[in-house]
């Protein structure tokens, strides 16, 4: 289960980046970091890549299902993360690429789950489970239409979203390999296999032995003067 450290690193990087974007305050240490204001843009590579701070109130790509479904989305994210963690345990002895993919998806899911569960309370704008996800990576790749909405830039995302996308890409890229390994796993028989003793195995592997020669040691087979097989005398009880 060392692969779980991949998920932990993703969660830490994701949360640190979000605190740096949104800002944070630690009164007893007299730390007050302002971060960016919502809607602020900082060019990194011209207009192609910039940091743009927004808060996603709902699902991926900024889709807002409404307040009535917000709780269910947060609960679904919680149970999905628990399910991924359990699944990662069950596949702990399987192919590395499969475990790595699930670890990436788990890390990304938990990263955004923390936003939905706790950010409303931490920043004082919503109760538990009603927080908003912090997004900030803003790329100008190509125009796209998703869920009935038109985007002239790629939808703004975060480290957690990127981790989930990478995990899904790994699953797709190595799909045939995972499927092949699953098919090659032999089915375990329901019956018991009886193994021959070393003496029986030695006789069976010797092509010169005949059925009449396969006798128990201590009762050797001999030929008499007439050429007939002398089976020896039986010792009475």
Order of alpha helices (4+ residues) and beta strands (2+ residues): alpha-beta-beta-beta-beta-alpha-alpha-beta-beta-beta-alpha-alpha-alpha-beta-beta
